[in-house]
């Protein structure tokens, strides 16, 4: 079995490369390295069933030979990155998705789209299930990512309905773990870096906004099950940890785990920042037999040595 993974040198993409190699698949990884890093996948370069191609999927996409599965995970995923590269973000989730879907149609391959909880915007209901249509600003600063993901979902479903491509959509909620960029602006790596460097831990707003954080090992298992299960064409699944935490709780937890003297300071809340994030994963539990195993404390403790090494060099 052969899988193509776009965004293969990214945080989640690189872990998927590892997972599919362990499961015995032939893996082709694509990444233009705009935000992905070769160091995330360099351990696999000697694997005989792994091929890496530096390539931008916004260009015409073709891979020789058969493909059984395409995982489209190429896209800047953090606010720092997608606000720095707004047009490319929209191109990779429009043109890139179009090219990847066209390749899936040609090869008769299954197609898994990495969507995001950001399609729900600043939700008016909690928890968010797959039927919730969202509350998204069409023109705000986050719209370049939010609307790109919503377009990708619509395009994928059009290919499912018109061309009968076996499409599955993963709406991924906040995920953390080794290989995250400590400078990508997301909550957990930012707090860990600030705590380890004994800098002020910056909380936006009053810290009462919530997020639900899923450890990377749990997320990869959920994506693998979604990718390999039969009979779920055209289905959308929330993947995330429903354990809801306030941002101030997360700051205090990381401060305690690192024994950091860093003070917690407060800054104005960015425009369109969601107030709540909590997935309903009942569908994934019922159909995929999946639910997270790691609590936030367990995941942070397991990931902390990697972050220490990356940030402190020790």
N, C-alpha and C positions, 0 to 999 in steps of 0.2 A: 504494500500500500504506500502511496506517495502523497505527500502534503506540501502545498506551497503556503508559506507564512509571510505576509507582507508586514513590515514593521518588526522584522525578526530581531533586530539589535536593540529594540526598546525594552522597557521594564517588563511588561507582561509578555511581549513577543519572545524575548529570550528564554523565559521560563517555559513557554510553550515549545520552543525548539528542543529544550532538554526533555520535556515530558514525552514528546512524540518519538524522539530518538530512543528513550528508555523503553518505550512500547514497541520498538522494532520497525518503525516507519522509515521510509526514505524521506528526507526533509530537504526542501529547497527554501532558503531564507532570502528575502529581498529587503533592502533598506537603503535609503539614500543618505543616511547618517546625519540628517539635519538635527535631530534630537537623540537618535539612537547612538550607541557607542559599541565599537568593535570589541572592547574589553568584556562586554556582556556575553559574547558568544565565542571568544577566542579559544576557550577550552574544547570546543567542538570541531575546530577546523581539521583536526586529525581523524575525525570519525569518517569512515569510508562512505557512510550513507547520508552525509551532510554536505550540501553545496550552498555556498553563500554568493550572492550576486549583488553588487552595489548598483542600485537602480531606483529611479523615481517613478512610481506607479501612475503619476499624472500623465506620463507618456504612454504610447501604445505598449501593451503588455502581451508578451508571448513567451511560453516555456515549452521546450521540446519534449516530446514523449507524453505518456499518459499522466494524468493527474486524477486522483480520487477525491481530493479535498482541498479547498482553498480557505484559509483563515485570513480575513482582511483586517489587519490590526495596525496598518500604517496611518498615523495621524498624530500631530502634537497633542498631548493629552492634559497638560497642566496649564493653568491660566497664564503663567509667565511665558510659556512657549507659544500658546496659540494667540496671545495678544501681541507677541513679537512678530509672529508670522501669520497674520490674519488671512491674507489672500491664499497662501499656500495651504493653510488649514482647510479652507473651503474648497480648494481645488482637489485635495487628496480625498475628501469625502464627497466629491461630485464626480470629477473626471476619473479619479483613482478607483472609486467604487464602480463606475461604469466599465472601466477597463477590466477590473477583476471579475465582474459579473459576466462580461462578454467572454472572458477566458473560461469561466465555469460552464457557460452554455456550450462553447465549442468542444470542451473536453468531456462534457457530461459529468462534471465534478460537483460534489456537494459544496455549498458555500455558507460560511459562517461569518457574520458581520459583527465586529466589535462596535456596538453602540454604547450608550452611556446613560446613567441616571440623569444627566443634564437635559435629556429630552423632556423631563418633567418640569424643568425650570425651577421657579420658587413655588413649590407645591402648596395648593390650598387644602389638600387632604393628606392624612398620614395614618398608616403607612401607605406608600404608593404601590399599587398593583399594576399589572400589565395593561389593564383597561383604562387607566387614568390617562387623559389626553394632555395634561400638562398646563403650565402657566408660564409661558416663555416670552420674553421681550424679543420682538423681531429685529430691533435696531440697536439694542444696548451693546456694550462692549463684549459681553459674553456670547452674543448671538452668532459670532463667526464660528464658534464651536457647536453651540446648541442647535442651531438651524442646520449646520452641516450634517450633524448626526441624524436629525429628523429627515432631511432629504435622503440620506443614505438608506434609511429604513424604507422610505417610500419607493425608492428606486429598486431596492432588493425585492420588495413585495411585488412590484410591477414585473420583474423578471420571473418571479414565482408564478404569477397568474398568467402571463402571456406566453412565457417560454418553458414553464414547468421546471425551472431550475430548483433543485432541492436546497432551499434557503432556510437558514435558522438565524435568529437575531438574539444576541446576548446584550442585555442592558446592564452594563457593569457599574456597580457602585464603588465608592472609594476603596481602593486597594493599596496595601503597603507591604514592604518587605525589602530584602536585599536586592540590589541593583537599581533602586530608585536614585535619581539624581538629587543629592542633598540641596541643590540650588534651584530646584524646579518650582518652588513656591507653594507646594502642597503642604497641608497642615503637619503631618507627622514628620517628614524629613526636616522641615523648617524648625519645628520645636526641638527635635533631637539635636540638630546642629547648634542651635542657640544654647541649649542646655549644656552640651559638651564643651562648647567654647566659652561658657560662663557669660554669655551675652544676655541681655534682656529677652525674655520670651514674649513675642508680640501676639496679642490676641485682638482680633478685629471685632468691633462692636463691644457689647457687654459680656460676650462669651456664652450667652444662653442659647445661641443657635446650635443646632445639633447636626451630627454626622454619624454614619454607621460605617465602621472600618472592617474590611475583610483582609485576612492574611493571605499572602500570595499563594501559598500551598493549597489553601481551600479554593481560591479562585481558579487556579489552573485545573484542579480536579473537576470543578463545575463546568468549565469550558470544554474539557476533554469529554465529559459525559454528554454534553449538548452536541458535540461534534460527531460522536460515534454512535449515538442511539438511533435506531431505525424508527421510521413512522412518525416523525415530528416535523415534516416539511411545512414551511410557512408559519412556524410558531415563534413567539417571542417569549423570552425568559428573563426575569430579573435574577441577577447573580450578585449577591452581597451578603453581608452579615447584618441581621436585623437588630443587633444589640446597639441601641441608640445612646450616644453620649453627647453631652454638651462640650463645646470647645474648651471651656474653662476646666472641665474635668480632665480632658486629654492633656492640657498643659500641666496641670497639677500632677497627673500620673507620670508623665515623662520627667518632670522635675524630680519626682521621688525616685524613679528607677535609675536615674543618672546621678543621684545625690548631688544635684547641681545647686549652687547658691544663687542662680539667676533669678532676678525679680521678674514677675509677670506684669507687663505693661499693656495698656489698651490703646488702640488706634481706631479711627473711624471705619465703619463698615463699608466695603467697596460696593459700587452700584450693582444691583441685581443679584447680590450674594444670597443664596437660598437660606431661608430661616430653619428649614427642617429637611432631613434626609433619612428616610428609613424605608428599606424595601420590604414589601411582602414577598416572601419566597415560597409561598404555599404551592405554587405551580411547579417550581423546581423540585421541591420535596416530594410531591406526589408523582410526577412524571419521570424525573431524572434520578430520584432516590438520593438527592444531594442536599446537604446542609453543612454549614461551616462547623469545623471541629475546634478551632482556636478561638479563645476569648481574646479581647484586646490585650490584656496583661500577658497572656501566654505568647501571643505573636510578637509583641514588643520585646519580651525577654529573649526570644529566639533570634530576632533580627538585630538586637543591639550590638553584638560583637562585630557584625559586618559594618554597621554604621560607625562604630568607634574606629575601626580600621580605616575606613574611607575618609572620615573627617579628621581624625587625630593621627593617622598613620601608625597606629599601634594595635 
